[in-house]
Amino acid sequence: MIMRAVLFDRFGPPQVLHIASAAEPHAGPGEVRIAVRTAAVSPVDLALRSGDSPSRDGLALPHIPGVDAAGVIDEVGAGVEGFAVGDEVFGAVDITRLGGASAQFAVLAFWAAKPAALSFEEAGAAATGVETATRALDLLGVANAKSKGEDGGTTLLIDGAAGGVGSIAVQLAVARGARVVGTGRPESHDFLAGLGAVPVAYGAGLAGRVRALGIPRIDRALDVAGAGSLPELVDLTGTAESVVTLADFTGPSHGVRVSLGRYGGQPDGNHGLAHAADLATKGLFRVPVQAVFPADRAAEAHTAAATGPRRGKTVLDLTGLMPQVPQA
Ligand SMILES: NC(=O)c1ccc[n+]([C@@H]2O[C@H](COP(=O)([O-])OP(=O)(O)OC[C@H]3O[C@@H](n4cnc5c(N)ncnc54)[C@H](OP(=O)(O)O)[C@@H]3O)[C@@H](O)[C@H]2O)c1
């Protein structure tokens, strides 16, 4: 069967995106298919569309972008337990297998029940940020100090704290009892403080600005931005083992671990979606959404997602792709 999707059939600027027909995907074993309500625009979507991604050679065109999505289950694959047709869920597709989520239907590789506390716009923007942040915090050993009853948890510096991954990492670290220092451009500092971080300006000279905050020590550092700060982060923590980068492939030359997850050929950890949903229900977690665009304005959405200041995610509302029921 044929569905409608936002897709591109050649690499190029945002204007290569258009709505067209595509084959419907179906849920395989261990997967669910959703009727998509919302899908987020992520840096990987921008890089694949422009052709800048090293993955472009293996990419089948036309390609439907979109990794994170939320919607309503309409097919349940073999072996899936605890979920049924009609359940509202949020999660992520495996873009290397069946294409992306900016379509009428998408197959999720991992997911959780959408809590009422998150709107479809928020839920559709959550999965990659939650999975990535959970993986990075686990790798850094940012333990849940609150659950262990310890005094003053880890002090964590997050470089690139206002974006899609960073804004979620700040909140998940705070929920673990960490004290968080987050970098952003000055006009994003109120936003960062609202997430629970002590804000500081990003860019060269970071170590000096962090020391000027008077915080006694930085225990761990997470580089989300990949903007060249690794030597300063190692300087601040005192050891490369206390630093993880998500976006700087020079990491190993500084002794710093690069965490890439499933697309980097590394095993998935605990994706943390159900935990984040539980935190949202308790009022301890939200998904910052900067802007929502309808499907027929996907090119504008890709332009917005590439333009600072970026605070949280840009989202596509895909409900307009559904066939319109004629009014009686
Ligand atoms: N390894 C993984 O598993 C994994 C998973 C997801 C994403 N990523 C990668 O992680 C990176 C961030 O993803 P994202 O979704 O958070 O991107 P995003 O939403 O575009 O956010 C990027 C953030 O970085 C900030 N920034 C810009 N220049 C900076 C600088 N010089 N120093 C520090 N921060 C700076 C931006 O602020 P302004 O907009 O205000 O300039 C923005 O808030 C991307 O490269 C993405 O591909 C990796």
Ligand as a Chemical Component Dictionary entry (heavy atoms), coordinates in Angstrom:
data_LIG
# 
_chem_comp.id                   LIG 
_chem_comp.type                 NON-POLYMER 
_chem_comp.pdbx_formal_charge   0 
_chem_comp.three_letter_code    LIG 
# 
loop_
_chem_comp_atom.comp_id 
_chem_comp_atom.atom_id 
_chem_comp_atom.alt_atom_id 
_chem_comp_atom.type_symbol 
_chem_comp_atom.charge 
_chem_comp_atom.model_Cartn_x 
_chem_comp_atom.model_Cartn_y 
_chem_comp_atom.model_Cartn_z 
_chem_comp_atom.pdbx_ordinal 
LIG N1  N1  N 0  26.662 10.454 19.373 1  
LIG C1  C1  C 0  25.346 10.333 19.378 2  
LIG O1  O1  O 0  24.798 9.290  19.733 3  
LIG C2  C2  C 0  24.516 11.513 18.985 4  
LIG C3  C3  C 0  23.122 11.475 19.129 5  
LIG C4  C4  C 0  22.396 12.616 18.796 6  
LIG C5  C5  C 0  23.046 13.742 18.307 7  
LIG N2  N2  N 1  24.404 13.719 18.147 8  
LIG C6  C6  C 0  25.143 14.886 17.644 9  
LIG O2  O2  O 0  25.239 15.791 18.732 10 
LIG C7  C7  C 0  25.260 17.109 18.230 11 
LIG C8  C8  C 0  24.187 17.957 18.912 12 
LIG O3  O3  O 0  22.904 17.403 18.632 13 
LIG P1  P1  P 0  21.603 18.244 19.038 14 
LIG O4  O4  O 0  20.450 17.470 18.552 15 
LIG O5  O5  O -1 21.645 18.656 20.456 16 
LIG O6  O6  O 0  21.818 19.541 18.092 17 
LIG P2  P2  P 0  21.070 20.957 18.115 18 
LIG O7  O7  O 0  19.680 20.766 18.623 19 
LIG O8  O8  O 0  21.270 21.536 16.778 20 
LIG O9  O9  O 0  21.833 21.804 19.221 21 
LIG C9  C9  C 0  23.176 22.169 19.100 22 
LIG C10 C10 C 0  23.472 23.138 20.228 23 
LIG O10 O10 O 0  24.871 23.431 20.238 24 
LIG C11 C11 C 0  25.031 24.835 20.466 25 
LIG N3  N3  N 0  26.307 25.330 19.954 26 
LIG C12 C12 C 0  26.564 25.944 18.767 27 
LIG N4  N4  N 0  27.873 26.304 18.699 28 
LIG C13 C13 C 0  28.434 25.908 19.862 29 
LIG C14 C14 C 0  29.740 26.004 20.396 30 
LIG N5  N5  N 0  30.760 26.561 19.708 31 
LIG N6  N6  N 0  29.961 25.511 21.634 32 
LIG C15 C15 C 0  28.970 24.938 22.329 33 
LIG N7  N7  N 0  27.690 24.822 21.899 34 
LIG C16 C16 C 0  27.440 25.299 20.662 35 
LIG C17 C17 C 0  23.844 25.436 19.743 36 
LIG O11 O11 O 0  23.596 26.739 20.259 37 
LIG P3  P3  P 0  23.137 27.958 19.279 38 
LIG O12 O12 O 0  22.088 27.391 18.355 39 
LIG O13 O13 O 0  22.613 28.963 20.225 40 
LIG O14 O14 O 0  24.358 28.398 18.553 41 
LIG C18 C18 C 0  22.715 24.449 20.054 42 
LIG O15 O15 O 0  22.008 24.795 21.214 43 
LIG C19 C19 C 0  25.074 17.013 16.707 44 
LIG O16 O16 O 0  26.343 17.050 16.101 45 
LIG C20 C20 C 0  24.453 15.627 16.529 46 
LIG O17 O17 O 0  24.731 15.091 15.260 47 
LIG C21 C21 C 0  25.154 12.634 18.479 48 
# 
loop_
_chem_comp_bond.comp_id 
_chem_comp_bond.atom_id_1 
_chem_comp_bond.atom_id_2 
_chem_comp_bond.value_order 
_chem_comp_bond.pdbx_ordinal 
LIG N1  C1  SING 1  
LIG C1  O1  DOUB 2  
LIG C1  C2  SING 3  
LIG C2  C3  SING 4  
LIG C2  C21 DOUB 5  
LIG C3  C4  DOUB 6  
LIG C4  C5  SING 7  
LIG C5  N2  DOUB 8  
LIG N2  C6  SING 9  
LIG N2  C21 SING 10 
LIG C6  O2  SING 11 
LIG C6  C20 SING 12 
LIG O2  C7  SING 13 
LIG C7  C8  SING 14 
LIG C7  C19 SING 15 
LIG C8  O3  SING 16 
LIG O3  P1  SING 17 
LIG P1  O4  DOUB 18 
LIG P1  O5  SING 19 
LIG P1  O6  SING 20 
LIG O6  P2  SING 21 
LIG P2  O7  DOUB 22 
LIG P2  O8  SING 23 
LIG P2  O9  SING 24 
LIG O9  C9  SING 25 
LIG C9  C10 SING 26 
LIG C10 O10 SING 27 
LIG C10 C18 SING 28 
LIG O10 C11 SING 29 
LIG C11 N3  SING 30 
LIG C11 C17 SING 31 
LIG N3  C12 SING 32 
LIG N3  C16 SING 33 
LIG C12 N4  DOUB 34 
LIG N4  C13 SING 35 
LIG C13 C14 SING 36 
LIG C13 C16 DOUB 37 
LIG C14 N5  SING 38 
LIG C14 N6  DOUB 39 
LIG N6  C15 SING 40 
LIG C15 N7  DOUB 41 
LIG N7  C16 SING 42 
LIG C17 O11 SING 43 
LIG C17 C18 SING 44 
LIG O11 P3  SING 45 
LIG P3  O12 DOUB 46 
LIG P3  O13 SING 47 
LIG P3  O14 SING 48 
LIG C18 O15 SING 49 
LIG C19 O16 SING 50 
LIG C19 C20 SING 51 
LIG C20 O17 SING 52 
# 
